[in-house]
């Protein structure tokens, strides 16, 4: 299982790196088209090469991180998987949202052990009818809506 996670994270890191390299190449071409002298063109090429180098470094860091995460999981430690190369620890019980209880797995309201509040779908809706009602179906006074049959314009 950890090998699969590592492989998937590595594929994602490679894809991201490829996108960054392509973006750098396209940006370089745009800068070269708008450049007014050879110095600006050289600067555009240098920027592209730097961005490609950074993308490759990020990919390698992500691969190293993913290998460390796999190793930690195999030895009983914990580590999060990342496609960006940013190391991290799992959030555990730390709330990751401003909404109360959201992201923690904890209920937001009062809980009474052994009870459960339920609302079956389609009952107790307060409408006295079905939960879905199309006003253009049935009844003899069809006003032209639908697929035919009742319109006498």
C-alpha positions in Angstrom: 0.0 0.0 0.0 2.8 2.4 0.9 4.6 1.7 -2.4 1.4 2.6 -4.3 1.1 5.8 -2.4 4.7 6.6 -3.0 4.4 5.8 -6.7 1.2 8.0 -7.1 2.9 10.9 -5.3 6.0 10.5 -7.5 3.9 10.6 -10.7 2.1 13.7 -9.4 5.4 15.4 -8.6 6.7 14.5 -12.1 3.6 15.9 -13.7 3.8 19.1 -11.7 7.5 19.4 -12.7 6.6 18.9 -16.3 3.9 21.6 -16.2 6.3 24.0 -14.5 9.0 23.3 -17.2 6.4 23.8 -20.0 5.2 27.0 -18.4 8.7 28.3 -18.1 9.4 27.6 -21.8 6.2 29.3 -23.0 6.9 32.3 -20.7 10.4 32.5 -22.2 9.0 32.6 -25.7 6.6 35.3 -24.8 9.4 37.4 -23.2 11.6 36.9 -26.3 8.8 38.1 -28.6 8.4 41.3 -26.6 12.1 41.8 -26.0 13.6 44.9 -27.6 17.2 43.9 -27.5 19.4 40.8 -27.3 20.1 41.4 -23.5 16.4 41.0 -22.7 16.3 37.8 -24.7 19.3 36.4 -22.8 17.6 37.4 -19.5 14.4 35.5 -20.6 16.5 32.4 -21.4 18.3 32.6 -18.0 14.9 32.9 -16.2 13.6 29.9 -18.1 16.7 27.8 -17.2 16.4 28.8 -13.5 12.7 27.9 -13.4 13.4 24.5 -15.1 16.2 23.9 -12.6 13.9 24.8 -9.6 11.1 22.5 -11.0 13.6 19.6 -11.2 14.9 20.3 -7.7 11.3 20.3 -6.4 10.6 17.0 -8.1 13.7 15.4 -6.6 12.8 16.8 -3.1 9.3 15.4 -3.5 10.7 12.0 -4.4 13.0 12.0 -1.4 10.1 13.1 0.8 7.9 10.4 -0.5 10.5 7.8 0.1 10.9 9.0 3.7 7.2 8.9 4.2 7.1 5.3 2.9 10.0 4.4 5.2 8.3 6.1 8.2 5.0 4.2 7.5 6.9 0.9 7.3 8.6 1.4 10.6 5.5 2.5 12.4 6.1 6.2 12.3 3.8 8.8 10.7 4.5 11.2 7.9 2.3 12.9 5.3 2.5 12.3 1.6 3.1 15.3 -0.6 3.4 16.0 -4.3 5.1 19.3 -3.8 8.1 18.2 -1.8 7.0 20.0 1.3 7.6 17.8 4.4 4.9 17.6 6.9 3.3 15.8 9.8 -0.3 14.6 9.9 -2.7 17.0 11.5 -4.0 14.5 14.0 -6.7 16.2 16.2 -5.7 19.7 15.2 -8.7 21.5 13.6 -8.0 22.5 10.0 -11.1 24.6 9.5 -12.7 27.7 11.0 -16.0 25.8 11.3 -16.6 24.2 14.7 -15.8 20.5 14.5 -15.1 20.6 10.8 -12.1 18.6 9.8 -11.6 17.0 13.3 -14.1 14.2 13.0 -15.8 15.5 16.2 -19.5 16.3 16.4 -20.5 20.0 16.4 -23.5 19.8 18.8 -24.6 18.1 21.9 -24.3 14.3 21.8 -26.2 11.8 23.9 -24.6 8.4 23.9 -26.6 5.6 22.3 -29.0 7.8 20.4 -29.1 8.9 16.8 -31.2 11.6 15.2 -32.5 10.5 11.8 -34.4 12.1 8.9 -35.4 9.5 6.3 -35.5 10.9 2.8 -38.9 11.8 1.5 -40.8 11.8 4.8 -41.8 14.5 7.2 -41.2 17.3 4.6 -44.1 19.4 5.8 -45.5 19.8 2.3 -48.2 17.2 2.6 -47.3 15.7 -0.8 -44.3 14.1 -2.4 -40.9 15.6 -2.1 -40.8 16.3 -5.9 -43.7 17.9 -7.6 -43.7 19.1 -11.2 -46.4 21.6 -11.7 -46.4 21.1 -15.5 -47.4 17.4 -15.3 -50.9 16.1 -15.1 -54.1 17.9 -14.4 -55.9 18.9 -17.7 -54.8 22.6 -17.7 -51.4 22.2 -19.2 -50.1 25.5 -20.4 -47.6 24.4 -23.1 -44.8 23.1 -21.0 -43.6 19.6 -21.3 -43.2 17.2 -24.2 -46.6 17.6 -25.8 -50.1 16.4 -25.5 -51.8 19.1 -23.5 -51.1 22.3 -25.5 -54.1 23.7 -27.4 -52.7 27.2 -28.4 
